[in-house]
Amino acid sequence: MLRGIPVLFLCLFGFATAFSQDNVPLRDTSDITGKIIYQQFCDSFPELYMMPEWYKLQLIYVQVDRDKNGFPHLTYHKLGVDRKQYFYPASLVKPPTLMLTLEKLQRLKKYGVDKYTKLRIGKQHSCQFEFKTDTSGIEDYPCIANFIRRILLVSDNWSYNRLFEFVGQQELNDGLRRKGYPDPVILKRFARCDDDENRYTNPFWFYDDDGKVLLCQPQQENKKKYCINSCIDCKVGKGFKDGDKVIEQPRDFSNNNYLPLEDALQMLIAFIMPEAVDSQKRWDLSPQDRLFLLQYFSMYPRESMFSEYHNWPKYEDSYKKYFLMGDHKDTIYDSALRVFNIVGLSYGFSTDVAYVVNLREGVEFFLAGTIYTNQDEILNDETYEYRNIAFPFFGRFGRIIYDMERGRQKQYLPDFREIKQALSLPPM
């Protein structure tokens, strides 16, 4: 990587000494995001400056300006955003899944069922697992609320699988299309289930306090076919490990989950600021559900009631907070700084979609980014450059934007009334 040549020199004078003029990688500086990375702060991102094409970087920064009535007006800044460039979304599929879970529970209220209702999960097909007891939560029994808590606190895959099974593969995808998202595809549990097994989801039973069955949901089977758009190249890398062997061909994700970065961000905005999006895209949530989600979206694992998440340093404050915090393990002592986000981490792709606020100073903005750090281009070998490149990038870029926002003049500041209410409540 051009050892001995100061990065700042390269920022100012280009790459004439390292590459022929015909091979200089494109550095888009038409927007503020590109200017930050490739001009103003390029010495903070040497790897990206030197070889931007290696990292498949997509980045969105959204400024929020309120009017006198408190209505948010959004200004989007983008770098490298391309819906046709596949990246593995990993846990990005969890927020839409839990939102559609809560929407489904809204429809089941007539049966006396909500997120706190005791449940049992059965098994009727291969790659299904029973679930009968759970004493880890506030309720001391298994319920949807505890699955959601674990997802938002530590991105728990097993809890996501339970919600995938409750909603069902068909309703997940049909529900997103009704919301105005034609492109995302959610087909998979995070388990070793094949395509056919993922079409079948477990039966559920819900019980009242006396053990009487309130609702029985039989096993669901999806008979529809959902596919990633054929114009998207879903092949990644130059090889992948299968057991002890390396298969020397790209890994094909065409039958896997797909969620464009723009859509993942829009889904978060639709939750945080429903008034800022079209009515079709708004999530149908009760006020109590909104407070519940706001509380856990920004909660650090150490703040939760789960003693297993108090294990430092495994669940440090940056565990699933990449922007601003990804490159350090320090405790965040400023209680006014909160990050409402979801991250994805798999196959060399690191992704974060976040709403960042400072409740004391009136700072608020959205960031979404994905970066690919897999130097050897072999998937499943667990030799990705997450901690060397990806996490430092997210941390540094997030802090640059945060500092800019702290200094940006605004005529009207948010009151954060709903967020403050959620954070003041005891664990929900």
N, C-alpha and C positions, 0 to 999 in steps of 0.2 A: 504493500500500500504506500509506495512512494516515500519510503522512510527518509527522514532528514530534511524534507521539504516542508517548511511551515505551512499549515493549512491556510492561515490568513493571507500569505503570499499568493496561494492558489486562488483564494476568493477574489483577490484584487486583479490578478494578472492572467487568470485562466489556466488552461491546461496545455499550453503550447509545449512545455518541456516534457510532458508525460505522454501525450497522445498526438497523433497526427490530426490535423484540422478536420479531416473527414470523419473522425471517430469520436469527437467530443460529444459526450452524452447530453441530451436535452435537459436543461434546467429551466423550468417554467417559472418566471418571475413576474408574470402578469398580474398576480393577485398577492395580497399581503402575506398569505401562508408561504408562497414560494419565495417572496422577498426575505422573510425571516430565515428560512433554511439555507437559501443559496446566496444571500447577500449580507444582510445585517448581522446575522448570528451564525454564519456558516462555519466559523471556527468551533462552534458548539456541536456541530453535526458533521464531523470529518468524513465518516463512512458514506453518509448520504451524498455529500458534496462530490466525493470522488467517483462513486459508482451508483448513481440514483436508479439506474435500470435494474440493478440486482434486487432491490428491496420491494418492488411492487407497491410503493407507498401510495395510499389514498388518505386524504386528510380533509376534514371539514371543520371550519370554525364559524360559529354563529354568534353574532353580536345581538344583544337584546336592548332595545330602547323603549321605555315606557312613555305613554302620553299622559296627559293630566288626569285621565280616568283610570290609569293603571294598566291600560291595555298594552300587551307586548307587541312590538314591531321587530321583526327578525331580518337581519342582513346576513346572507350566506357568503362565505369565502371558501373556495375549494381548490385543492391541488391533487391532480392525478386521479380524480374520481371517474371510474369507468365501470358501468354495470356489466360490461361484457368480460371484464377481467375477474375470473373466479378467485375467491379466497375462501378457505374453509371457515365457516362462521363459528364453529364450536358452540360456546355457551350463549352466543347472541340470540339463539332461538328460544332461550328461556323466558325473557320478558313477554313476548307475544303469547307464549304458551300459558304463562300464569295469568295474563290478562284475560285470555279466552276462557280460562278456568273460572275466574271470578265472574265473568259474564254468564257462563253456564249456571253457576250457582245462583245468580240473580233470577234465572228462569225456574230454578228449583225451589225457590222460597215457599211456594204454595204447598210443598210437601214437608215444610219445617226443616229443610236442610240448608245449612250455611257452612262457612269455612271452618267453624269450630265444632261441627257435628262429628260424633264418633263414627269411625268407618272401619270396614274390613275389606281387604282386597283378596280375591280368589285367584285361581289358576285353572285354565281350561285348554291351554294350547302350549306348544313348546316355546321356550324362551320367555315364559311368564313366571312370576314369583309371588307367592302369597305374602300377605302382610297383615298381622293381627294385633300386635302390641307395640306400644311406643310410650315410654315413660320419660322421655327427655324434654318434653315441652311443658308449657304452663298448664296444659289441660291434663297431662298424665295419661293420655290415650292418643291413638293415631287420629289425625285429622288433616284436612287440606292446609289449614293455617300453618302447621308446623313444617310441611313441605316447602311452603313459600318462604318462611323464615330462613330455612337452611339454604335455599337457592340464593336469596338476596344477601345473606351474610358471607357465605363461602363458596357460592356457585356449585352447590352439591348436585352431582350428576344423578345419583340414585333418586333424589327427591324430584328432579325433573322428569325422570322416567315415570314416576307415579302420576304426575299431572298429564303427561303425554297419554298415558293409559286412560285416565279419567275423561279427557276431552275426546280422544280418539283421532286417528290419523286423518280421516275424512273431514271431520268437523274443524280440525286445526287448519287445514288448507282451504276449505270452503269459507270458513270464518274470516281468514285473511283476505280472500277475494271479495267478500261482502264489504270489507273495510276499505277497499280500493287499492289493494296490494296484489296485482296479478302475477308478479314474478317470484316472490319467495316460495320455497318448497321446504316443508318440514316432514321428513319421511322416517327419521330414525330416532330410536332410543339411544342412549349412550351405553350400549351393551353389545355383546357379540351375538346379535340377532340378524338373520338374513332378511332380504327384502320381503319375503312372504311372511315371516314371523312378525315383522313390524306392522303388517296390515291388520293383525289381530291384537286386540287389547283386552285386558283383564275385566272380569266382572267385579262390581263394587256393591257393597251393602252399607247403608247408613242407618244409625240407631239413635233412639232417644235415650234419655237418662235411665229409663227402666229396662233397656235392652230390647225394646220393641222395634221391629224393622220399619223405618220411615220410607225407605226407597231402596229398591233393588235395580241396579243397572246391569243388564246381562252383558256378556262378552260382545264387543263390537267388531265388525269386519268391514274394512274399507274395500269396496269393489271398484272404485274409481282408479284411474291412472293419472298420477301427477308427475310431470317431468320438468327438468330445468330446460329453459329455452335453448334450442339447438344452436343458436348463434353464439352461445357462450362456450368457450374452450375450457373444459373442466379437467384437463390433464395438468398435473403439477409434478415438478421435479424431473429427474432423469432416471430414477429408480426408487425402489422401496423394499424394506425388509419384510419378509414373510417367514416367520420363525427364524431359523438360522441362515436362511438364504436371502440374497439380494436379487430381486427381480429387476433386470436391467431394462426397464421401460417406465414411462411416467405413470404415476398413480391416477386412475380415472375416478373422479368424484361425481360423475353424471347421474348416479343413482343415490346421491347423498343429499344432505341438507344444503340449502342455498338461501342466503339473505343478503342482498346488496347493502352496502354501508349506508347509503342515503335512506333506505327504508328503515333500517334499524334505528337511525337517528330520528326519523319522522315518528316512529312508534314511541320513542321516549318523549319527544316534544308533545305528542298527542296526550300523554299522561300528565306531564308537568304543567303544560299550558294548553289545555283543550280548546280554549277560546282562540288560539292562534292557528288552528288547523280547520279544514273543512269538517262539517258535522259528520260526514260519512266515516272519517278516520278516528273519531273520538271513541274512547273506550267507555262502555256502559258500566260504570262503577258507582257504588253507593258512596256517600260521604265518609262512612266509616271505613270502607275498603280503601279509599284514597289516603286517609290518615294512617292506616295500617301499612300501606306500601311506602309512603313517605318516611315513616319511622325506620323501616328496615332497609330501604334502598341506600341510605347514607350511614347506617350504623356500622361501626367497626366491630370485628368479631369479639374483641375484649369487652365491649359494652353489652353484649348479649347475655341471655340467661343460660347459655350452653357452656358448661364448665370445660368441655373438651376444646372449645374455641379460645380459651384463655391460655392456651399452650404457646408461649413465646419461645423461640422466634417463628414457629411454623405459621402462625396466623398474625403476623405483624400488621400494622395499620395499612401498609401498602399491598397486602396480600391480593386484593382484587381492586386496587385503586392505582392504575398505571400512570395516568396523567397527574403531573405535579409530584407524585410520590414514588414512582416506579423504581427509581435508582437509589433509594435509601430505605433503611429499616427503622427509622426514628419514630417514636410516638408523636402523634399530632396533638399538641397541647392546646392549640387555638380552637376552642369549641365553636367559634363563629364560622370556621371554614368547614364546609360540608360538601361532599361529592356524591351525587346520586347517579349511579352508573351500573353498567354490566360490562364484563370483560370476556374475551375469548382467547384461548391459548391451546393450540394443537397444530401438529404437522409443520411447525416452523412459523405459523401465522400468529401474531399477537394483535389483538384488537381491543379497543376501549371506546365505549360510547357513554358520554358523561354530561351531566349538568352540574356546573361548579358554582357555588355561591359563597359569599362572605356576608353573613347575616348582620354583622355590625356595620360594615362599610357600604352595603347596598350593591355589591358586585354580583353579577350573574352572567353566565355565558354557557354555550354548549360547545363541546369538542367531540369529534369522532375521528378515529384513525385506525388504519390497519397497516402492518408492515410484515414482510416476509424475511426471516433471517435463517437461512439454511444453506450455508456455504457449500457443503458437499453435494447438495441437491438430492440426497437420499432421504426418503421419508421413513419414519418408524425406527430410526437408529438412535433417537434421543440425543443427538449431538447438535442441537439448535443453539443459535447465539442469542437467546432471550436476554440473559443477564449482562452480556457484553455490549449488545447493540440495541435491542428492542426496548428494554426497560429504561435504560438511560435516555433514549430518544424521547419516550413518552414523558418522563420526568422533566427533562430540560425544556421541551417544547411547551408543556403545560405550565411551567413556571414563568416562561417568557410571556405567554398570553395572559396569565394571571396578573403579572406585574403591569402589563399594558392596560388591562382592564381596571386595575386599582387606580391608575392615573388618568383614565379616560373620563372626561367631563360629561355628566348627564344632567339634563334638566329636571327629570323626575326619577326618583328612586323607588324600587319595589318595597312593599312593606313586609313581604314574606309571611303574611299572617297565617296561612294554612300550614306552612312548614314549621313555624315556631310552635303552633298548636300541637302538631304531631310529635315534635321532639320533646315537648313538655309533659307528654302523657307517660304513664307507666307502661312497661312492655305490653303490647297488645296481642 
